[in-house]
Amino acid sequence: MFLSSIKNNLSSIKNKRAAILIKKEISSIFNRKLIYSPHRIFIIITQVILNSDFSLAKIFISFFPKKNQYSLIKKINKKSKFYKKILFQNLRFHFKKMPNISFYIDDSLEYIDKINKALLGKEENPLQENKIKQII
């Protein structure tokens, strides 16, 4: 019983470390790419979630400005194999097999802003809108 809890704890630590590595590397890839981009868009990698067997990495992105975020996320997802290849080249000593990656829009900051405005009485309560989103 004690050994199984230690094993689970170690696997979750390994999972978190791998997610942090992927987050740092994908952030640097986007930063290098945006230097040469004519568009003035900030891309922020907010979270990386790896499943337990390291076969899938969900990467949550926040854009500023949010003008074309849905078209941008489609373009990024179309190039996910390209990003996976670059990730593997840069992190090949850390992973036996690079997980498949998929990108999602992270709108948690807007949701937090709505809740803050509702608490201050400036907006309706977002919890009563029946638009609660699950991120997973």
Contacts in CASP RR format, 6 or more apart in sequence:
PFRMAT RR
TARGET T0000
AUTHOR 0000-0000-0000
METHOD contacts of the structure
MODEL  1
MFLSSIKNNLSSIKNKRAAILIKKEISSIFNRKLIYSPHRIFIIITQVIL
NSDFSLAKIFISFFPKKNQYSLIKKINKKSKFYKKILFQNLRFHFKKMPN
ISFYIDDSLEYIDKINKALLGKEENPLQENKIKQII
11 52 0 8 1.000
15 50 0 8 1.000
15 52 0 8 1.000
15 54 0 8 1.000
18 50 0 8 1.000
18 54 0 8 1.000
18 94 0 8 1.000
18 95 0 8 1.000
19 48 0 8 1.000
19 49 0 8 1.000
19 50 0 8 1.000
19 57 0 8 1.000
20 48 0 8 1.000
21 91 0 8 1.000
21 94 0 8 1.000
22 48 0 8 1.000
22 50 0 8 1.000
22 57 0 8 1.000
22 59 0 8 1.000
22 87 0 8 1.000
22 91 0 8 1.000
22 99 0 8 1.000
22 101 0 8 1.000
23 45 0 8 1.000
23 47 0 8 1.000
23 48 0 8 1.000
23 59 0 8 1.000
25 87 0 8 1.000
25 90 0 8 1.000
25 91 0 8 1.000
26 45 0 8 1.000
26 48 0 8 1.000
26 59 0 8 1.000
26 83 0 8 1.000
26 87 0 8 1.000
26 101 0 8 1.000
27 45 0 8 1.000
29 83 0 8 1.000
29 86 0 8 1.000
29 87 0 8 1.000
30 43 0 8 1.000
30 45 0 8 1.000
34 41 0 8 1.000
34 42 0 8 1.000
34 43 0 8 1.000
41 63 0 8 1.000
41 64 0 8 1.000
41 65 0 8 1.000
41 72 0 8 1.000
42 63 0 8 1.000
42 64 0 8 1.000
43 61 0 8 1.000
43 62 0 8 1.000
43 63 0 8 1.000
44 61 0 8 1.000
44 62 0 8 1.000
44 63 0 8 1.000
44 64 0 8 1.000
45 59 0 8 1.000
45 60 0 8 1.000
45 61 0 8 1.000
46 60 0 8 1.000
46 61 0 8 1.000
46 62 0 8 1.000
46 106 0 8 1.000
46 108 0 8 1.000
47 59 0 8 1.000
47 60 0 8 1.000
47 106 0 8 1.000
48 57 0 8 1.000
48 58 0 8 1.000
48 59 0 8 1.000
48 60 0 8 1.000
49 57 0 8 1.000
49 58 0 8 1.000
49 60 0 8 1.000
49 136 0 8 1.000
50 56 0 8 1.000
50 57 0 8 1.000
50 58 0 8 1.000
50 99 0 8 1.000
51 99 0 8 1.000
54 95 0 8 1.000
54 97 0 8 1.000
54 99 0 8 1.000
55 99 0 8 1.000
55 100 0 8 1.000
56 99 0 8 1.000
56 100 0 8 1.000
56 101 0 8 1.000
56 102 0 8 1.000
57 99 0 8 1.000
57 100 0 8 1.000
57 101 0 8 1.000
57 102 0 8 1.000
58 101 0 8 1.000
58 102 0 8 1.000
58 104 0 8 1.000
59 101 0 8 1.000
59 102 0 8 1.000
59 103 0 8 1.000
59 104 0 8 1.000
60 103 0 8 1.000
60 104 0 8 1.000
60 105 0 8 1.000
60 106 0 8 1.000
60 135 0 8 1.000
61 73 0 8 1.000
61 76 0 8 1.000
61 103 0 8 1.000
61 104 0 8 1.000
61 105 0 8 1.000
61 106 0 8 1.000
62 105 0 8 1.000
62 106 0 8 1.000
62 107 0 8 1.000
62 109 0 8 1.000
63 69 0 8 1.000
63 72 0 8 1.000
63 105 0 8 1.000
69 105 0 8 1.000
70 105 0 8 1.000
73 103 0 8 1.000
73 104 0 8 1.000
73 105 0 8 1.000
76 83 0 8 1.000
76 103 0 8 1.000
77 102 0 8 1.000
77 103 0 8 1.000
80 100 0 8 1.000
80 101 0 8 1.000
80 102 0 8 1.000
80 103 0 8 1.000
83 101 0 8 1.000
84 98 0 8 1.000
84 100 0 8 1.000
84 101 0 8 1.000
87 98 0 8 1.000
87 101 0 8 1.000
88 95 0 8 1.000
88 98 0 8 1.000
91 98 0 8 1.000
104 135 0 8 1.000
106 135 0 8 1.000
107 133 0 8 1.000
108 135 0 8 1.000
111 126 0 8 1.000
111 133 0 8 1.000
114 123 0 8 1.000
114 126 0 8 1.000
115 126 0 8 1.000
115 127 0 8 1.000
117 123 0 8 1.000
118 124 0 8 1.000
118 125 0 8 1.000
118 126 0 8 1.000
118 127 0 8 1.000
126 132 0 8 1.000
END
